[in-house]
Amino acid sequence: MSTTATLATLSDSDRLADPNWWRQAAVYQIYPRSFSDSNGDGMGDIKGITAKVPYLKGLGIDAVWLSPFYPSALADGGYDVDDYRDVDPKLGTLADFDEMAKALHAAGIKLIADIVPNHSSNRHEWFKEALASPKGSAARERYIFRDGKGPNGEFPPSDWDSVFGGPAWERVTEPDGTPGQWYMHIFAKEQPDLNWSSREVRDDFLKTLRFWSDRGVDGFRVDVAHALTKDLTEPLLSKLELTAANTGTDGFDDGSHPFWDRDDVHDIYVEWREVFNEYNPPRTAVAEAWVHATRRARYASPEGLGQAFNFDLLQADFNAEDFREIITRNLAEAAATGASSTWVFSNHDVVRHATRYGLPKTSARKKHAKGQDGKDWLLAGGPKEELDVEVGERRARAATLLMLAVPGSAYLYQGEELGLQEVAEIPDAERQDPVFFRNKGVEVGRDGCRVPLPWKVEGTSFGFGDGGAHLPQPDWFSKYAVEAQDGTANSTLELYRKALKLRRELQASEELEWVETGNPEVLHFRRPGSWQSVTNFGDTAVDLPAGTVLVTSSPLVDGKLGAHSTVWLR
């Protein structure tokens, strides 16, 4: 699908009004509690984000995606939501949110909010009402309560495991004080799964979508979009039976899994699309759906959410053959469905890609459903002798510059524009991720990519705020600080700024033409407007094609493209 003009030819107001703005947008993910702290309490907040809008505008992004900012006990980093239509008091107020949205829009930046529909927190008013109500009550029908097995219901309804470890069922104490039913939680026990067979649940989320859309939210990132609907018809399959039948990433590839990627989940998103289309321009959405590649298009349907994350590049090795196959396949899928592709290397759930790319394959290549390369390295304490920081940084810069040249939306995670490495050296006593506590000795968790950003070279929390930081920042953060890179030639920050500015000027129709190089280590493609991207995945420098250099991820070597480098030419 073509666009009528490049992003650079549109004013800020025109970009905000463009219904297709999301198709080739550069979206910057903010983890609010770790971005910027305005009041010195050690926790990032909404006012901190507002204060950094000039930085975001200068970076050259098109949209901000805000990870959960709702009231929460932080049992899972904010993805345990107490109230879907409010701001966590520790982060600010609704008035602060409105001010932030206004400031972003004034800067020509769209706002995407994380929405968490699979589960609420166990502090949500609905769940508290369910605990205070008897079996079979309407309050319990909003969640998934079941009787246990055994003579006295003392065993869970199934032997399913939670994603975070341990059983996927938790027993409750009934109002009369006796042991009672069990509720389902795919994730932490503080995150009871909602029952999407309930019309009340569906209607309430439509209300939530309108609430934030009316406040200026331009789109939604849908957490665990593939898990909402469940089929818990007895008898429930055992986890052994599920494992034996599972052929997809997180579920069966035919839509028959009892809770992953069921076909009927799309009935929900058809209703959501009707709400999105009430607005001008229509609100957008992107699904976080870890599903088989053949089923991703269903989430990205124009009649549904419109876009879905593909994590294929995130899970791939730094390898020319793999990258080409992934890019070709995903662009073909997008063209066939009318969606746009999405590209991502880092986010709040995975080891930062500057670190992954610097690890030997024995440490970096262990993968699971969510592609968290480097888990073994983290579990071993992050041994420095296994990490080649220089190689990791070169590869990360090259991969990102290639990604920014490919048609589709690019999703960037806060701090990657600084080249930040994963923080491995977090004491156990200061960790926060429930993955660590529920899988101790097996996984370290995701805290290492959620450490508050360094803004200044010195000072309390490297300029994050006037107090400390809720996760410890290592001393080496100093050299990655915004202050250290601002205006510094060849810094990662300046590379991102230049590349994002050029991207806005160069992006036009969503087309790509491969250029055969005869070198299996080199990927070369052209984009409309006669500009080119060339990436050298190899360990030695290669000759440059003819053309004017627009930007390069690493300085050229005697006029050649160095190892692990990308260049844009015209």
Secondary structure by P-SEA (a helix, b strand, c coil): cccccccccccaaaaaaccccccccbbbbbcccccccccccccccaaaaaaaaaaaaaacccbbbbcccccccccccccccccccccccccccaaaaaaaaaaaaaacbbbbbbbbccccccccaaaaaaaacccccccccccbbbbbccccccccccccccccccccbbbbbcccccbbbbbbbcccccbbbbccccaaaaaaaaaaaaaaaaacccccccccccccccccccccccaaaaaaaccccccccccccccccccaaaaaaaaaaaaaacccccccccccccccccccccccccccccbbbbcccccccccaaaaaaaaaaaaaaaaaccbbbbbbccccccccaaaaaacccccccccccccccaaaaaaacccccccaaaaaaaaaaaaaaaaaacccbbbbcccccccccccccccccccccccccccccccccccccccccccccccccccccccccccccccccccccccccccccccaaaaaaaaaaaaaacccccbbbbbbcccccccccccccccccccccccbbbbbcccccccccccccccccccccccccc
